[in-house]
């Protein structure tokens, strides 16, 4: 019991932080554990106090019996009954030894009660300290979890697969832009070409008309002769 209480009293806030998984749940569970140890310590104190009181009563009863046997030995000796006096004195020594043993047991139990009360006081003080610091502890734990989550996200963005994915998208968009620009440029060049050759086209068209005009009368003459 004493060792377990000393271990809990010796626990620090940093040790609690190291074991946190779900901060709120873990802190509450830790406080519940300490509350349970406080209840056990109080029960142990009560048991040891009852034991110390019992030993004290037994010691007092044994001292009274020893005193009675001394008085009986004196009375027997006054009556000339030495054998009876010896028997009474023998029982007196027996009860004196018992009384001394009970007294030692009572002192030991009382010392244990004092130690338990001291440990309990430290445990309750630590418990109250942790209760007062619970909110700050949770804030620190939540901040640590948030930083870890952000770091994980940044690592995922900076990873090789993510970079390659963005490069593939960039290449595809570049190809689409090239195709769009090529189509728009072809249309523009086609229109420019038509305008550039407009005069020559008109001249060629006139030539075609002239040749048709020259060849048409001959055709008509041949048709009339027939």
C-alpha positions in Angstrom: 0.0 0.0 0.0 2.7 2.5 1.0 4.8 1.7 -2.1 1.8 2.1 -4.4 0.9 5.5 -2.8 4.6 6.6 -3.1 4.6 5.7 -6.8 1.5 7.7 -7.5 2.7 10.7 -5.5 6.0 10.6 -7.4 4.2 10.7 -10.8 4.7 13.9 -12.7 2.6 15.8 -15.3 5.1 15.0 -18.0 4.7 11.3 -17.3 0.9 11.8 -17.8 1.5 13.6 -21.1 3.7 10.8 -22.4 0.9 8.3 -22.0 -1.9 10.4 -23.4 -3.9 9.0 -26.3 -7.2 10.6 -26.0 -6.3 13.6 -23.7 -9.7 14.1 -22.2 -10.3 10.5 -21.5 -6.8 9.8 -20.2 -6.8 12.7 -17.8 -10.2 11.8 -16.4 -9.1 8.2 -16.1 -5.9 9.2 -14.3 -7.8 11.3 -11.9 -10.3 8.5 -11.3 -7.4 6.2 -10.5 -6.0 8.6 -8.0 -9.4 9.0 -6.4 -9.5 5.2 -6.1 -6.1 5.1 -4.4 -7.2 7.9 -2.0 -10.3 5.8 -1.0 -8.1 2.7 -0.5 -5.6 4.8 1.6 -8.4 6.1 3.8 -9.8 2.5 4.3 -6.2 1.3 5.2 -5.9 4.2 7.7 -9.1 3.2 9.3 -8.1 -0.5 9.5 -4.7 0.3 11.0 -6.2 2.8 13.5 -8.7 0.1 14.6 -5.8 -2.3 15.0 -3.7 0.2 16.9 -6.7 0.8 19.3 -7.2 -2.9 19.8 -3.5 -3.5 20.6 -3.7 -0.6 23.0 -6.7 -2.2 24.8 -5.0 -5.6 24.9 -1.9 -4.0 26.4 -3.9 -2.2 29.1 -5.7 -5.4 30.0 -2.5 -7.4 30.2 -0.9 -4.7 32.5 -4.0 -4.9 34.7 -3.8 -8.7 34.9 -0.1 -8.5 35.7 -0.8 -6.0 38.5 -3.5 -8.3 39.9 -1.2 -11.4 39.8 1.5 -9.3 41.7 -1.1 -8.5 44.4 -2.2 -12.1 44.6 1.4 -13.2 45.0 1.9 -10.7 47.9 -1.3 -12.0 49.6 -0.2 -15.6 49.1 3.3 -14.8 50.5 1.7 -13.1 53.5 -0.4 -16.2 54.1 2.7 -18.4 53.9 1.7 -20.0 50.6 5.0 -19.7 48.7 4.0 -22.1 46.0 0.9 -20.2 45.3 2.9 -17.0 45.4 5.4 -18.4 42.8 2.5 -19.4 40.5 1.0 -15.9 40.7 4.4 -14.3 40.0 4.8 -16.6 37.0 1.5 -15.5 35.6 2.4 -11.9 36.4 5.6 -12.2 34.2 3.6 -13.8 31.5 1.1 -10.9 31.4 3.9 -8.3 31.6 5.5 -9.9 28.5 2.1 -9.9 26.7 1.5 -6.4 27.7 4.9 -5.3 26.4 4.3 -7.1 23.1 0.8 -5.5 22.7 2.3 -2.1 23.5 5.0 -2.6 20.7 2.3 -3.7 18.3 0.2 -0.7 19.2 3.1 1.6 18.7 3.9 0.0 15.3 0.3 0.3 14.1 0.2 3.9 15.3 3.4 4.7 13.3 1.9 3.1 10.2 -1.2 5.2 10.7 1.0 8.3 10.9 2.8 7.3 7.7 -0.4 6.5 5.8 -1.9 9.9 6.9 1.2 11.7 5.6 1.2 9.8 2.3 -2.5 10.5 2.0 -2.0 14.2 2.6 0.6 14.2 -0.2 -1.6 12.2 -2.5 -4.6 14.6 -1.9 -2.3 17.6 -2.5 -1.1 16.1 -5.8 -4.6 15.2 -6.8 -5.8 18.8 -6.2 -2.8 20.1 -8.2 -3.6 17.9 -11.1 -7.3 18.9 -11.0 -6.2 22.6 -11.0 -3.9 21.9 -14.0 -6.2 19.7 -15.9 -7.4 22.3 -18.4 -3.8 23.5 -19.1 -2.8 19.8 -19.5 -5.6 19.2 -22.0 -4.7 22.4 -23.9 -1.1 21.3 -24.2 -2.1 17.8 -25.4 -4.6 19.2 -27.9 -2.0 21.6 -29.2 0.5 18.8 -29.6 -2.1 16.7 -31.5 -2.9 19.6 -33.8 0.8 20.2 -34.6 1.2 16.5 -35.3 -1.8 16.5 -37.6 -0.5 19.6 -39.5 2.9 18.0 -39.8 1.4 14.8 -41.2 -0.6 16.8 -43.8 2.4 18.8 -44.9 4.4 15.6 -45.2 1.7 14.0 -47.3 1.7 17.1 -49.6 5.5 17.1 -49.9 5.7 13.4 -50.6 7.0 12.1 -53.9 3.6 10.7 -55.0 1.8 14.0 -54.5 4.5 15.9 -56.4 4.3 13.5 -59.3 0.5 13.8 -59.3 0.6 17.5 -59.6 3.3 17.3 -62.3 1.1 15.0 -64.4 -1.8 17.4 -64.0 0.4 20.3 -65.0 1.7 18.5 -68.1 -1.8 17.6 -69.2 -3.0 21.2 -68.8 0.0 22.4 -70.8 -0.9 20.0 -73.6 -4.4 21.3 -73.6 -3.2 24.8 -73.8 -0.8 23.9 -76.7 -3.7 22.2 -78.6 -6.0 25.2 -78.1 -3.3 27.7 -79.2 -2.5 25.6 -82.3 -6.1 25.4 -83.3 -6.6 29.1 -82.9 -3.4 29.9 -84.8 -4.4 27.6 -87.7 -7.7 29.4 -88.1 -6.0 32.8 -88.1 -3.4 31.8 -90.6 -6.0 30.4 -92.9 -7.9 33.6 -92.9 -4.8 35.6 -93.4 -3.8 33.5 -96.4 -7.2 34.1 -98.1 -6.8 37.8 -97.7 -3.1 37.8 -98.9 -4.0 36.0 -102.2 -7.3 37.9 -102.9 -5.9 40.1 -105.7 -4.2 37.2 -107.5 -7.3 35.1 -107.1 -9.4 37.8 -108.8 -6.8 38.0 -111.7 -6.9 34.3 -112.2 -10.7 34.4 -112.2 -10.7 37.0 -114.9 -8.4 34.9 -117.0 -10.7 32.0 -116.7 -13.7 34.1 -117.8 -11.7 35.5 -120.7 -10.8 32.1 -122.0 -14.4 30.9 -121.7 -15.5 34.0 -123.6 -13.0 33.4 -126.4 -13.9 29.7 -126.8 -17.7 30.2 -126.7 -18.3 31.8 -130.2 -16.4 29.0 -132.0 -18.6 26.4 -130.3 -21.7 28.3 -131.3 -20.5 28.5 -135.0 -19.9 24.8 -135.1 -23.3 24.1 -133.7 -25.0 26.3 -136.4 -23.1 24.5 -139.3 -24.4 21.2 -138.3 
